[in-house]
Structures are given as C-alpha cells and as structure tokens.
Amino acid sequence: MEIFGVPIFDNDFFKMLFRFALNLFFLTIIIRFLYYKNSRNKEYFFTYYMISVIVFFLCFTLKKFELDIGMALGLFAIFGIIRYRTNPVEIKEMTYLFVVIGVSVINSLANKKMSYAELLTANSIVVAILYYTEWFWTLKHQVSKTVVYEIIENIKPSNRNLLIEDLEERVGVKIEKLKIGDVDFLKDTAVITIFYQNGNS
C-alpha cells in the first residue's frame, strides 16, 4: 500500500529498529558508563546522545538514496561549515564526539558485505579500547572540576598565587593548573576550571 507513491511499510523498518537498538546499546556503554562516570558532565551527556541519534538516522536515510558525487560533496560541505558557537571544547570531549559519530555511522551504513559478527566485534573493540584508556586516564591523568569563584580581584594575573592558594584551601586539593572561563562583573563571579591529580580528591 502506498500514499502519494510512497510505501507505508517495507522490510527495512525492522532492520532500522534492530540497528538502532544495537547502536543505542553500545552508545549507552560509551556515554553513560565510560564518559559520564568519570566526567559527570551533563551537558555533553545530552549532546552526545542527540548527535549520535541524529547521525544514525541521517546516515540510514541517506543510504536508501542514490546520491551523485556533487550532491554528496555538497552535503558534507554543509556539515563542514557548521560548528557550535561555544567555548573551545576539550580534546577528550572532542574525541568522544568523534567516537559517538563514528559508531553511529558504522552501525547505520553497514551493508550485507559486513556480517553482524563483524559489526559486533567492531563496536566491542571500540568500547574495550575506551574502557582501557579511561582506566589509564583516571590513574595517570588530571581530574578537572569547575567552580564559581566570587573574589573577582584574584583572577588578575598579578594575583594568580593568591587565587591558587585560596582555591586549594577551599577545595582541599593540590591544584596543578587552572583555567578562567566566563566572568560576570555584575555579580563579581568567575567560572574557574581547576585541574588536579585524581588521588588528591
């Protein structure tokens, strides 16, 4: 049965649901149990899920069309000029963004030439490597924490030592470096990201 020449249902519907369930399963492991467990960043938690879901359905939809080279290049050119108008994203967050996009693309575009065993293995390898690197990261690398600081005078470069000493006393960790973010002169507050070794918390 069709409506305006478009079929109401075809067999790809079940394939889409299965692929999406598979994709969502591995994304949950990556985002919820690997990334969010260590970073506790709800903003990126939301972003990673939504981008991966949109990329999956976008790629799955485009696979059903025969795009010529010109249209395909134009489509990727549009994606290339789109970026988030926000503060610079940390390398780790950008890496996870690339991972969730890549996993979604693999799970949506895999065809009959790639068996489900290969698909499951590819996803499992990505998860395994992420698990190992996260474990290594928490052992050897710094942990970051964002605080709202109200002594606005201390954010001046000349008062950097005073700022570090005050933050160390309040937070109770040995600060290795810090980064000053948004400054609100109306409320006399600044958003500061501090970095310290994981064992200090």
GIFEN-V78830 format. One record per pair of residues at least 12 apart in sequence whose C-alpha atoms are under 7 Angstrom apart, sorted by the first residue. I is the first residue (numbers start at 1). J is the second residue. Records with the same first field share a line. If there is no record, write none. Layout:
I: J + J
This chain:
19: 107 + 108
23: 104 + 107
26: 123
27: 100
30: 127
31: 45
34: 131
48: 97 + 100
52: 100 + 101 + 104
55: 101 + 104 + 105
56: 104 + 105 + 108
59: 105 + 108 + 109
60: 108 + 109
63: 109
138: 198
141: 197
142: 195 + 196 + 197 + 198
143: 195 + 196 + 197 + 198
144: 193 + 194 + 195 + 196
145: 193 + 194 + 195
146: 191 + 192 + 193 + 194
147: 191 + 192 + 193
148: 189 + 190 + 191 + 192
149: 189 + 190 + 191 + 192
150: 188 + 189 + 190
151: 189
152: 188 + 189 + 190
173: 196 + 200 + 201
174: 196 + 200
175: 194 + 195 + 196
176: 195 + 196
177: 194 + 195
178: 192 + 193 + 194 + 195
179: 192 + 193 + 194
180: 192 + 193
